[in-house]
Amino acid sequence: MLCYFCPKIDRRMKYNFTIVVILCMLAPAVYSQKDSILLKNHDIIVGKIEKLEKGVLTFETEYSDSDFKIEWTGISEIHAQNVFLITTSGGYRYKGRLVSVTPHKVLIIREGNDTTETPISEIVLLNPLEQGFWSRLYASVDIGYNFTKANNLQQFSINGNIGYLADRWSTDISASSLGSTQDEAEDISRTDGAWTFRYYLPKDWYAFAQTTVLSNTEQKLDRRTNGNLGFGKFVIHTNYTYWGFRGGASFNNEKYSNEEELRNNLEVFLGSELNMFDVGDLSLLTNINAFTSLTSEERWRIDYKIDFKYDLPLDFYIKLGFTLNWDTQPAEGAGKTDYVFKASFGWEL
């Protein structure tokens, strides 16, 4: 009884006692729904953690028709009973459960009861290991259309991507097509696509394989196929921003509309990608890759892309994008540069 009246009671004991009382009060709900989080405004939510991705925690409850989307920076404590694949900003990956021990810090309890303590702010990805195939899938599609009475100018664009995130690897496919027609002028078209596979290594390194395809009328390019192999590293990996570099070797096969023979080139490349996704409802994705040929003298190529996306309700969005392709040795009569500005409206899964 004496400890209840001690004026110098340890603050940590008081904190632990509070947590025990809260968990006891929530015992029936926790037993049935497993996970609970304490927000910085002291609200407690009990339910099931679906995932943490790009700074947003998806949380399911029995009393809501749709999942909650909660900013990770607004969470003070977390108690998760399920086993997750956990990624930290330092590039470390763990399999285990999460239990808060002090405000803003969590214990990662791994197999064999080994533990690792980390600030909650350094956790950047949570994927429940029990997730099914469909819950690890992501996709988006957007379209754009312009019409001008003068010369009956019509422009149409469509863009889409689909991907899958596993415990140690990810893969995605993206495609984009743009067409333009008008009276008394040749039709303009541009199509590009990519397949990418990444295998994640310790400390935010990864190995990747990629195939890209591009065709456009501006550079008289019927088809350019690139096969890329290399390694990359995230320099910044937080709940606000991903930024990193990558490099490797590339085999380039090209067919131009005014050339009978195919062009084959062995290249090396260096690239960088920046993804900012916690600027209110606005996100930015930009990447650049520079290629230099080992088989053609003084040939350089640059592929650049930047997209601004503004999120709307119900997973809809508006996107503005710019894409640039530059080549020091294009086909005869073709331009060195092809670029596209696009505005589109889309939906994502």
C-alpha positions in Angstrom: 0.0 0.0 0.0 2.9 2.3 0.7 3.9 2.6 -2.9 0.5 4.1 -3.8 1.3 7.2 -1.7 5.0 7.5 -2.5 5.6 11.0 -4.0 8.7 9.8 -5.8 7.1 6.9 -7.6 9.0 6.0 -10.7 7.5 7.4 -13.9 8.2 4.3 -15.9 6.3 2.2 -13.3 3.4 4.6 -13.6 3.5 4.3 -17.4 3.7 0.5 -17.3 0.8 0.4 -14.8 -1.3 2.6 -17.1 -0.6 0.3 -20.1 -1.6 -2.8 -18.1 -4.9 -1.2 -17.1 -5.7 -0.1 -20.7 -4.9 -3.6 -22.0 -7.0 -5.2 -19.3 -9.9 -3.0 -20.2 -9.5 -3.9 -23.8 -9.0 -7.6 -23.2 -12.3 -8.8 -24.8 -11.8 -6.7 -27.9 -8.1 -7.5 -28.2 -8.8 -11.2 -27.9 -11.2 -11.1 -30.8 -9.5 -8.6 -33.0 -5.8 -8.9 -32.0 -4.2 -5.4 -32.7 -4.5 -2.0 -31.0 -2.9 1.4 -31.6 -2.7 4.5 -29.4 -2.8 7.8 -31.3 -0.9 10.9 -30.2 -4.3 12.5 -29.4 -4.8 9.6 -26.9 -7.5 7.8 -28.9 -7.3 4.0 -28.9 -8.4 2.0 -31.9 -8.7 -1.8 -31.8 -8.9 -4.0 -34.8 -6.6 -5.5 -37.4 -3.5 -4.0 -39.1 -3.8 -4.5 -42.8 -0.5 -2.9 -43.9 1.8 0.1 -43.6 3.0 1.6 -46.8 4.2 5.0 -47.8 3.6 6.5 -44.4 -0.1 5.4 -44.2 -1.3 2.6 -41.9 -4.4 0.7 -43.1 -6.5 -0.5 -40.2 -9.6 -2.6 -40.2 -12.3 -2.5 -37.5 -15.6 -4.3 -36.9 -17.5 -1.0 -36.5 -16.5 0.6 -39.8 -17.7 -0.1 -43.3 -14.3 0.8 -44.8 -10.7 0.6 -43.5 -9.2 3.5 -41.6 -6.2 5.3 -43.3 -4.0 6.6 -40.5 -0.8 8.6 -40.9 2.0 6.7 -39.3 3.3 9.9 -37.7 0.1 10.2 -35.7 0.7 6.9 -33.9 2.3 6.8 -30.5 2.0 3.1 -29.6 1.2 -0.2 -31.3 0.4 -3.7 -30.0 0.2 -6.2 -32.8 -0.4 -9.9 -32.2 0.1 -11.1 -35.8 3.5 -11.7 -37.4 4.6 -9.1 -39.9 7.4 -8.6 -42.4 8.9 -5.4 -40.9 11.2 -3.0 -42.8 13.1 -0.2 -41.1 14.5 3.0 -42.6 18.0 1.5 -42.1 17.1 -1.2 -44.6 16.8 -4.0 -42.1 14.0 -6.6 -42.5 12.5 -8.7 -39.7 9.7 -11.2 -39.2 8.0 -10.7 -35.9 5.4 -9.0 -33.7 5.3 -5.4 -32.5 4.8 -4.3 -28.9 5.3 -0.8 -27.6 7.5 -0.6 -24.5 7.7 3.1 -24.1 6.1 6.0 -26.0 7.3 6.2 -29.6 9.4 3.0 -29.3 8.6 -0.6 -30.1 10.0 -4.1 -29.5 10.2 -6.3 -32.6 9.7 -9.8 -31.1 11.2 -12.4 -33.5 11.2 -16.2 -33.6 12.8 -17.6 -30.5 11.8 -14.5 -28.6 14.8 -12.5 -29.8 14.0 -8.8 -29.6 15.0 -5.6 -31.3 14.1 -2.2 -30.0 13.6 0.6 -32.5 11.8 4.0 -32.7 8.4 3.7 -34.2 9.2 6.4 -36.7 11.9 4.2 -38.3 9.4 1.5 -39.3 8.6 2.2 -43.0 6.8 -1.0 -44.1 4.5 -3.6 -42.5 3.2 -6.6 -44.4 1.2 -9.3 -42.5 2.7 -12.7 -43.4 -0.7 -14.2 -43.5 -1.8 -11.9 -46.3 -3.3 -13.6 -49.4 -2.3 -13.0 -53.0 -4.9 -10.3 -53.7 -4.0 -8.2 -50.6 -0.4 -7.9 -51.8 -1.4 -6.7 -55.3 -1.5 -3.1 -56.3 -2.6 -1.4 -59.5 -3.7 1.9 -61.1 -5.1 3.1 -64.4 -5.6 6.6 -65.8 -6.8 8.1 -69.1 -6.7 11.5 -70.7 -8.5 13.0 -73.8 -8.2 16.3 -75.6 -10.2 17.6 -78.5 -9.7 20.9 -80.5 -12.0 22.0 -83.2 -9.2 23.5 -85.3 -8.0 20.8 -87.7 -10.0 18.2 -85.7 -7.1 17.7 -83.3 -7.7 14.7 -81.0 -5.3 13.3 -78.4 -5.9 10.2 -76.3 -3.6 8.7 -73.6 -3.9 5.7 -71.3 -1.5 4.6 -68.5 -1.5 1.6 -66.2 0.5 -0.4 -63.9 0.1 -3.6 -61.8 2.5 -5.0 -59.2 3.0 -7.5 -56.4 5.0 -7.2 -53.2 6.3 -10.3 -51.5 8.4 -10.8 -48.4 11.8 -10.4 -50.1 11.0 -9.3 -53.7 8.6 -7.3 -55.8 7.6 -7.2 -59.4 5.6 -4.7 -61.5 4.5 -4.1 -65.0 3.7 -0.6 -66.4 2.5 0.6 -69.8 1.7 3.9 -71.4 0.3 4.8 -74.8 -0.5 8.2 -76.5 -2.0 8.9 -79.9 -2.7 12.1 -81.7 -4.6 12.7 -85.0 -5.5 15.9 -86.9 -6.5 16.9 -90.4 -3.7 17.5 -93.0 -1.0 16.1 -90.7 0.6 12.7 -90.0 -0.7 10.8 -87.0 1.6 10.8 -83.9 2.0 7.9 -81.6 4.1 6.9 -78.6 4.1 3.7 -76.6 6.3 2.5 -73.8 6.3 -0.2 -71.2 8.4 -1.9 -68.6 8.7 -5.0 -66.5 10.8 -4.8 -63.3 11.8 -7.4 -60.7 13.6 -6.5 -57.5 15.2 -8.7 -54.9 15.8 -6.9 -51.6 19.1 -7.2 -49.8 20.3 -6.0 -46.4 20.8 -2.3 -45.6 18.5 -1.1 -48.4 20.5 -2.7 -51.3 18.6 -4.6 -54.0 19.3 -6.5 -57.2 17.1 -6.0 -60.2 16.3 -7.2 -63.7 14.2 -5.0 -66.0 12.9 -5.1 -69.6 11.7 -1.8 -71.2 10.1 -1.2 -74.6 9.7 2.1 -76.4 8.3 3.3 -79.8 7.6 6.8 -81.0 7.1 8.5 -84.4 9.1 11.6 -83.5 12.4 9.6 -83.5 11.2 7.2 -86.2 11.6 4.5 -83.6 9.6 1.4 -84.4 10.9 -0.4 -81.4 13.6 -0.1 -78.7 14.0 -3.0 -76.3 16.3 -2.7 -73.3 17.3 -5.6 -71.0 18.8 -4.2 -67.8 20.6 -5.9 -64.9 22.2 -4.3 -61.9 22.1 -3.2 -58.3 20.5 -0.3 -56.5 20.4 1.3 -53.0 18.0 3.5 -51.2 19.9 6.5 -49.7 16.8 7.9 -48.0 14.0 5.4 -47.0 11.5 7.0 -44.7 7.7 7.3 -44.3 7.9 10.5 -46.3 10.4 9.9 -49.1 12.3 7.2 -51.0 15.4 8.3 -52.8 18.1 6.1 -54.3 20.6 5.3 -57.0 21.0 2.3 -59.3 23.4 1.2 -62.1 24.3 -1.8 -64.2 24.6 -3.1 -67.7 22.1 -3.0 -70.5 21.6 -4.7 -73.9 19.8 -2.4 -76.4 18.1 -3.6 -79.6 16.5 -1.0 -81.9 14.5 -1.0 -85.1 14.0 2.3 -87.0 11.3 2.9 -89.6 13.9 4.3 -92.2 16.6 1.7 -91.5 16.6 -1.9 -92.7 19.2 -3.2 -90.3 18.7 -3.6 -86.5 20.9 -1.7 -84.2 22.4 -3.6 -81.2 24.3 -1.9 -78.4 25.9 -2.9 -75.2 25.6 -0.1 -72.6 26.2 0.8 -69.0 23.8 3.1 -67.1 23.4 5.0 -64.0 20.1 6.2 -62.6 18.3 7.9 -59.7 14.7 7.8 -58.4 12.9 10.1 -56.0 9.5 9.3 -54.6 7.8 11.8 -52.2 4.4 10.7 -51.0 3.5 12.6 -47.8 3.0 16.1 -49.0 -0.7 16.4 -48.1 -2.7 14.9 -50.9 0.1 15.5 -53.4 2.8 13.0 -54.4 5.8 13.2 -56.7 7.7 10.5 -58.5 10.6 11.2 -60.7 13.5 9.1 -62.2 16.3 9.6 -64.6 18.6 7.1 -66.3 21.7 7.9 -68.4 23.1 5.3 -70.8 26.4 5.3 -72.6 27.3 2.8 -75.3 30.3 0.5 -75.1 29.9 -0.5 -78.8 29.0 2.8 -80.5 31.4 5.7 -80.1 30.2 8.8 -78.2 26.6 7.7 -78.0 24.6 8.8 -75.0 21.0 8.4 -74.1 18.8 9.8 -71.3 15.4 8.7 -70.2 13.6 11.1 -67.8 10.2 11.0 -66.2 8.3 13.1 -63.6 4.7 12.6 -62.4 2.7 14.8 -60.0 -0.4 13.1 -58.5 -3.2 14.7 -56.5 -5.3 12.3 -54.5 -9.1 12.5 -54.6 -11.7 10.7 -52.6 -12.5 7.0 -53.2 -9.0 6.3 -54.5 -9.4 8.5 -57.6 -6.6 10.9 -58.6 -5.5 13.5 -61.1 -2.0 13.2 -62.6 0.3 15.6 -64.5 3.3 14.1 -66.1 6.3 14.9 -68.3 8.5 12.3 -70.1 11.7 13.0 -72.1 13.9 10.7 -74.3 17.2 12.1 -75.7 19.6 10.4 -78.0 22.9 11.7 -79.5 22.7 9.3 -82.4 19.1 9.1 -83.7 18.1 7.7 -87.0 18.6 9.9 -90.1 16.0 12.6 -90.3 14.7 12.0 -86.8 14.9 14.3 -83.8 17.3 13.8 -81.0 14.6 14.6 -78.5 11.1 13.3 -77.9 9.0 14.6 -75.0 5.4 14.4 -73.8 3.3 16.4 -71.4 0.2 14.5 -70.1 -2.8 15.3 -67.9 -5.0 12.4 -66.9 -7.7 11.2 -64.4 -7.4 7.8 -62.8 -8.1 5.2 -60.1 -5.8 3.0 -58.0 -6.2 -0.2 -56.1 
